[in-house]
Amino acid sequence: MGYVWHIMDKRADPLDAHIVVSEQERKNRALLAENVHLGVMLLHAKGYVVLKGAVPDSLVSELRSSFKPIYEDNVRRLQSGLHYTEFIGEGEDSASVFWERKSRFRISPKLKGPFASPYVLRNPFAEPIIAETLGSNYYCKFVSSDTCVKGAIKQAPHRDTDFYDEDNVRGSWVNIPIMHCGLHNGPTEVWPGGSHLWRSDKFFKFGLHPFIQDDVNPTVETFASHIPSKLIELQPGDLLIRDPGMWHRGTPNPTDEPRTMLTIGYFRSDYYFQYGDPLHNLDEKLYKALDPSTQQLFAPFFDKTDSRYWKLRQTRSIRSIADQRYLGYPLRIALRVADRVKARIRTYWAT
Ligand SMILES: O=C(O)CCC(=O)C(=O)O
């Protein structure tokens, strides 16, 4: 078989076996067919796949140096009290939109400079794997990032999307480390091998709700402790594709240096994911300046004839009220109550 494996020695953990993009594949900007097939099957069966050498070193350096002042500016805004981040809030002229919870920053950069590179937005090596998984007309709902700083807690194991309860997965996440995201600085822990394909009925019946991120979730934690997990190490140049349904969590970063990876969310064209806002990344001008291959990923949000255009604006209107610190309070309470009622109804139907 022509697969290229990255195995340190014969006793190595198979979960450390990744697809290494060869020199020739890099030159052709395309994976060999057998690596595409392997990538699709790993994403399908294991829940994630790592492509090594999928992002040029020079681009990673540029991403890192461009991200640094954005992060520092956000920290300044946070420390000065100018930015109320439980709900997103936005500085109009800013290079990003962000929120922070328990020492984890979610920063959505504007898509210009290195952040607009096709290697970031529609990576040529990830593209055929995602297209096979989601259908070739998949779209991008957000380009965000996960920056974990000292003080962050170990998150509860969680899914980023609801149970599928059907045959199709609905999305794929791409993580691009802009630095060494190793075992030393808060690696992502994953529950590989099918957790994304688990169905909801027993979970709801027994009160296991795997949707809490930045807090504890003892029932889910106990359950997850009986199932093998893996801490994922990512080097600059690596690209991780993962199923947002795969159970995972962020872990603490004990170092003084913030750990950042970009997180990009893609979805099947027939599924609308509520979270994420491409207008945090793009306005009309930035959208028009995108490379045509990447522009298409965001087209639903700039085309008035597409229902996703209107759904996004409707969500934005509700959020603009909810985001107001005092005036939005009743609406925030109502939304939380609605979530709880929904969870109760699901538990009721599952029992
Ligand atoms: O930062 C990480 O390693 C993962 C964060 C995460 O899983 C999340 O916030 O959903």
The ligand as a Gaussian input file, in Angstrom:
#p B3LYP/6-31G(d) Opt

LIG

0 1
 O       -8.519000      24.467000      23.096000
 C       -8.682000      23.249000      22.993000
 O       -7.769000      22.445000      23.047000
 C      -10.061000      22.714000      22.782000
 C      -11.128000      23.663000      23.208000
 C      -12.472000      23.063000      23.073000
 O      -12.631000      21.905000      22.941000
 C      -13.664000      23.892000      23.078000
 O      -13.623000      25.026000      23.540000
 O      -14.714000      23.376000      22.620000

